[in-house]
């Protein structure tokens, strides 16, 4: 069981997702920005390796405007060696990497433009993970998308579009239950039809479910992952007190995390902490999980 956090390290003094305005785009500015982003990503991963944080979600902004028509730079070739170097470090420390495109990635949209933009963005994410030389356990997570007045038809549309994706994208894609439109049961049905693995979001399930207990939901989700996919991925967060349902808490309540780990024993999974204070809560989670037999530390590799 690897523990990690998404995108940003709040204490390291750099950002791996720096960008700029499209109107000021130039190839020189893009290259300088990406150099900064990759240097920072390497620093974050080094910090994580030292602190047994072996699961990390790379920001989608590591290459600004990568899928936009304005980007004519061959960033893949320019940064191939740097991506390969970072990938070797990831593999050396047995880290797990994921990416999570923004909400505008909707492959079941009735809009041709939205779908085309989504496919370009998914291709970009897959290229990043491929350039790092990572196997298919490095995943790209998306939501099912919109309901558009007909849930059944929208799920059929998702399944049909998924079947047309390139192998490079399809082998990395996983679908996540959400807090409003598509519960775990819907994602499981799509998985049965398409073979797509289901990433389990614990807080979304708490808000939107069909009566499955958390432990049962994890067991069902885990069954959708093949050996090559790696262990089940879990997004774990806690509800922010006094905030609208589904809003993430600022920091982790370790007692609740320990309860979650206890009730899901012995099922193995990698856990992404979607907590606003990022590595601060992740470090506390590592400390809380050290005596769990599933926990994976750098020293055990």
C-alpha positions as CSV (number, residue, x, y, z in Angstrom):
1,X,0.0,0.0,0.0
2,X,1.6,3.3,-1.2
3,X,0.4,6.6,0.3
4,X,0.6,9.9,-1.6
5,X,-0.9,13.3,-2.5
6,X,-1.7,15.2,-5.6
7,X,0.3,17.7,-7.7
8,X,1.6,20.3,-5.3
9,X,4.2,20.2,-2.5
10,X,3.5,23.2,-0.3
11,X,6.8,23.3,1.5
12,X,9.4,22.6,-1.2
13,X,9.5,26.2,-2.6
14,X,8.6,25.4,-6.3
15,X,5.6,24.6,-8.5
16,X,5.7,21.9,-11.2
17,X,2.6,23.3,-12.9
18,X,3.7,26.8,-13.7
19,X,2.0,28.3,-16.8
20,X,1.4,31.6,-18.6
21,X,-1.2,33.3,-20.7
22,X,-1.9,31.9,-24.1
23,X,-1.6,35.4,-25.7
24,X,2.1,35.5,-24.5
25,X,2.9,32.1,-25.9
26,X,6.2,31.5,-27.6
27,X,8.3,28.4,-28.0
28,X,11.1,29.9,-25.9
29,X,8.7,30.7,-23.1
30,X,7.2,27.2,-23.2
31,X,10.6,25.6,-23.1
32,X,11.8,27.7,-20.1
33,X,8.5,27.0,-18.3
34,X,8.7,23.3,-18.8
35,X,12.3,23.2,-17.7
36,X,11.2,24.8,-14.4
37,X,8.3,22.4,-14.1
38,X,10.3,19.3,-14.7
39,X,13.1,20.4,-12.3
40,X,10.5,21.0,-9.6
41,X,8.8,17.7,-10.3
42,X,12.1,15.9,-9.8
43,X,12.6,17.8,-6.5
44,X,9.1,16.8,-5.3
45,X,9.7,13.1,-6.2
46,X,13.0,13.2,-4.3
47,X,11.3,14.6,-1.3
48,X,8.6,11.9,-1.5
49,X,11.1,9.1,-1.8
50,X,12.9,10.3,1.3
51,X,9.7,10.4,3.2
52,X,8.0,7.1,2.1
53,X,5.4,9.0,0.0
54,X,5.4,6.5,-3.0
55,X,2.2,7.6,-4.7
56,X,2.0,10.9,-6.6
57,X,-0.3,12.6,-9.0
58,X,1.5,14.7,-11.6
59,X,-0.2,17.9,-12.5
60,X,-1.8,18.2,-15.9
61,X,0.0,21.6,-16.3
62,X,3.5,20.2,-16.5
63,X,3.5,21.0,-20.2
64,X,1.3,24.2,-20.6
65,X,-1.0,24.2,-23.7
66,X,0.3,20.8,-24.8
67,X,-2.9,19.8,-26.5
68,X,-3.8,23.3,-27.7
69,X,-3.4,24.0,-31.5
70,X,-1.1,27.0,-30.7
71,X,1.5,24.6,-29.3
72,X,3.7,23.6,-32.3
73,X,6.8,22.8,-30.2
74,X,8.0,19.2,-30.4
75,X,8.2,19.1,-26.6
76,X,8.2,15.3,-26.7
77,X,11.6,15.2,-28.4
78,X,13.0,18.3,-26.7
79,X,12.3,16.8,-23.2
80,X,12.6,13.1,-23.9
81,X,15.9,12.7,-22.0
82,X,14.6,14.6,-19.0
83,X,11.3,12.6,-18.8
84,X,13.3,9.4,-19.1
85,X,15.6,10.5,-16.2
86,X,12.6,11.2,-14.0
87,X,11.0,7.9,-15.0
88,X,14.1,6.0,-14.0
89,X,13.9,7.6,-10.5
90,X,10.2,6.7,-10.2
91,X,11.0,3.1,-11.1
92,X,14.0,2.9,-8.8
93,X,11.9,3.9,-5.9
94,X,8.9,1.7,-6.9
95,X,6.7,4.8,-7.0
96,X,3.2,4.8,-8.4
97,X,2.3,7.8,-10.7
98,X,-1.1,9.0,-11.8
99,X,-2.7,11.9,-13.6
100,X,-6.2,13.4,-13.5
101,X,-7.2,15.7,-16.3
102,X,-9.6,18.6,-15.6
103,X,-13.4,18.3,-15.5
104,X,-13.7,19.5,-19.1
105,X,-12.5,16.0,-20.3
106,X,-15.8,14.5,-21.2
107,X,-15.7,11.7,-23.7
108,X,-19.5,11.1,-23.6
109,X,-20.3,14.7,-24.5
110,X,-22.8,15.3,-27.3
111,X,-20.5,18.1,-28.5
112,X,-18.1,17.0,-31.2
113,X,-15.7,19.9,-30.2
114,X,-15.7,18.8,-26.5
115,X,-14.9,15.2,-27.5
116,X,-12.1,16.2,-29.9
117,X,-10.6,18.4,-27.3
118,X,-10.9,15.7,-24.7
119,X,-9.1,13.1,-26.9
120,X,-6.2,15.5,-27.6
121,X,-5.9,16.1,-23.9
122,X,-5.9,12.4,-23.1
123,X,-3.3,11.7,-25.7
124,X,-1.1,14.4,-24.1
125,X,-1.4,12.7,-20.7
126,X,-0.6,9.3,-22.1
127,X,2.5,10.8,-23.8
128,X,3.8,12.2,-20.6
129,X,3.6,8.8,-18.9
130,X,5.0,7.0,-21.9
131,X,7.9,9.4,-22.1
132,X,8.7,8.5,-18.5
133,X,8.9,4.8,-19.5
134,X,6.2,3.8,-17.0
135,X,4.2,0.7,-17.3
136,X,0.4,0.6,-17.5
137,X,0.0,0.8,-13.7
138,X,0.5,4.5,-14.2
139,X,-3.0,5.6,-14.7
140,X,-5.1,8.5,-16.1
141,X,-8.3,9.0,-14.1
142,X,-11.5,10.5,-15.5
143,X,-15.2,10.7,-14.6
144,X,-17.9,9.2,-16.7
145,X,-19.1,12.7,-17.7
146,X,-22.5,14.2,-18.1
147,X,-26.0,12.7,-17.9
148,X,-27.5,14.8,-20.6
149,X,-31.1,13.9,-19.7
150,X,-30.6,10.2,-20.3
151,X,-28.2,8.3,-18.0
152,X,-28.5,5.0,-19.8
153,X,-27.8,6.5,-23.2
154,X,-24.9,8.6,-21.8
155,X,-23.3,5.4,-20.4
156,X,-23.7,3.7,-23.8
157,X,-22.1,6.7,-25.4
158,X,-19.2,6.5,-22.9
159,X,-18.7,2.7,-23.7
160,X,-18.8,3.3,-27.4
161,X,-16.3,6.2,-27.3
162,X,-14.0,4.3,-25.0
163,X,-13.9,1.4,-27.5
164,X,-12.6,3.8,-30.2
165,X,-9.7,5.2,-28.1
166,X,-6.1,4.4,-29.1
167,X,-4.4,1.6,-27.2
168,X,-1.9,4.1,-25.7
169,X,-4.8,5.9,-24.0
170,X,-7.1,3.0,-23.2
171,X,-4.4,1.0,-21.4
172,X,-4.0,3.8,-18.9
173,X,-7.5,5.1,-18.4
174,X,-9.5,4.4,-15.3
175,X,-13.0,5.7,-14.4
176,X,-13.9,7.3,-11.0
177,X,-17.2,7.4,-9.2
178,X,-18.5,10.9,-8.6
179,X,-20.6,12.6,-6.0
180,X,-23.5,13.6,-8.2
181,X,-24.1,11.8,-11.5
182,X,-22.4,8.4,-11.6
183,X,-22.1,6.2,-8.5
184,X,-19.8,3.3,-8.0
185,X,-22.6,0.9,-9.3
186,X,-22.7,2.8,-12.6
187,X,-18.9,2.7,-13.0
188,X,-18.9,-1.1,-12.2
189,X,-21.5,-1.6,-15.0
190,X,-19.3,0.3,-17.4
191,X,-16.3,-1.7,-16.4
192,X,-18.2,-5.0,-17.0
193,X,-19.0,-3.7,-20.6
194,X,-15.6,-2.2,-21.4
195,X,-13.0,-3.7,-19.1
196,X,-12.0,-0.2,-17.8
197,X,-10.8,-0.3,-14.1
198,X,-12.8,1.6,-11.5
199,X,-10.9,4.0,-9.2
200,X,-12.7,4.2,-5.9
201,X,-13.3,7.7,-4.4
202,X,-14.2,7.3,-0.7
203,X,-15.8,10.7,-0.1
204,X,-17.8,10.6,-3.4
205,X,-19.1,7.2,-2.3
206,X,-20.1,8.6,1.1
207,X,-22.1,11.3,-0.6
208,X,-23.5,9.2,-3.5
209,X,-24.0,5.5,-3.3
210,X,-26.5,2.7,-3.8
211,X,-26.2,1.3,-0.3
212,X,-22.9,-0.5,-0.5
213,X,-20.7,-0.3,2.6
214,X,-17.3,1.3,2.1
215,X,-15.5,-2.1,2.5
216,X,-17.8,-3.8,0.1
217,X,-17.4,-1.0,-2.4
218,X,-13.6,-1.3,-2.3
219,X,-13.8,-5.0,-2.8
220,X,-16.1,-4.6,-5.9
221,X,-13.8,-1.9,-7.3
222,X,-10.7,-4.0,-6.8
223,X,-12.1,-6.8,-8.9
224,X,-12.0,-4.6,-11.9
225,X,-8.2,-4.3,-11.8
226,X,-6.1,-6.8,-13.7
227,X,-2.5,-7.7,-12.6
228,X,-1.0,-5.4,-15.2
229,X,-3.0,-2.5,-13.9
230,X,-1.4,-2.6,-10.5
231,X,-3.3,-2.5,-7.2
232,X,-6.6,-0.7,-6.9
233,X,-6.2,3.1,-6.7
234,X,-8.3,4.9,-4.0
235,X,-8.9,8.6,-3.6
236,X,-9.4,9.3,0.1
237,X,-10.5,12.5,1.6
238,X,-12.8,13.6,4.5
239,X,-15.7,16.0,4.4
240,X,-15.0,19.6,5.4
241,X,-17.0,20.5,8.5
242,X,-19.8,23.0,7.9
243,X,-19.1,23.0,4.1
244,X,-21.3,21.7,1.2
245,X,-21.4,17.9,0.8
246,X,-18.4,16.6,-1.0
247,X,-16.1,19.5,-0.1
248,X,-12.7,18.3,0.9
249,X,-11.3,18.9,4.4
250,X,-8.1,21.1,4.8
251,X,-6.2,18.4,6.7
252,X,-6.6,14.8,7.6
253,X,-8.2,13.4,10.8
254,X,-5.8,10.5,11.5
255,X,-8.4,8.7,13.7
256,X,-10.8,8.5,10.7
257,X,-8.0,7.3,8.4
258,X,-7.0,4.6,10.8
259,X,-10.7,3.5,11.0
260,X,-10.8,3.4,7.1
261,X,-7.6,1.3,7.0
262,X,-8.9,-1.1,9.7
263,X,-12.3,-1.7,8.0
264,X,-10.6,-2.4,4.6
265,X,-8.1,-5.0,5.9
266,X,-6.8,-7.1,4.2
267,X,-7.5,-5.6,0.8
268,X,-4.4,-4.0,-0.7
269,X,-4.6,-0.7,-2.6
270,X,-2.7,2.6,-3.2
271,X,-4.2,5.6,-1.5
272,X,-4.2,9.2,-2.8
273,X,-5.0,11.7,-0.1
274,X,-7.1,14.5,-1.6
275,X,-6.4,16.9,1.3
276,X,-5.8,20.6,0.9
277,X,-2.6,20.7,2.9
278,X,-1.0,18.1,0.6
279,X,2.3,16.6,1.9
280,X,1.6,17.7,5.5
281,X,-1.3,15.4,5.9
282,X,0.4,12.7,3.8
283,X,3.3,12.6,6.2
284,X,0.9,12.2,9.1
285,X,-0.9,9.4,7.2
286,X,2.4,7.6,6.6
287,X,3.2,7.8,10.3
288,X,-0.3,6.4,11.1
289,X,0.0,3.5,8.6
290,X,3.5,2.3,9.4
291,X,2.3,-0.6,11.5
292,X,-0.2,-1.7,8.8
293,X,1.2,-4.9,7.1
294,X,0.2,-3.5,3.7
295,X,2.2,-0.3,4.0
296,X,5.1,0.1,1.5
297,X,8.1,2.1,2.5
298,X,11.3,3.0,0.6
299,X,13.4,1.0,3.0
300,X,11.4,-2.2,2.0
301,X,12.2,-1.9,-1.7
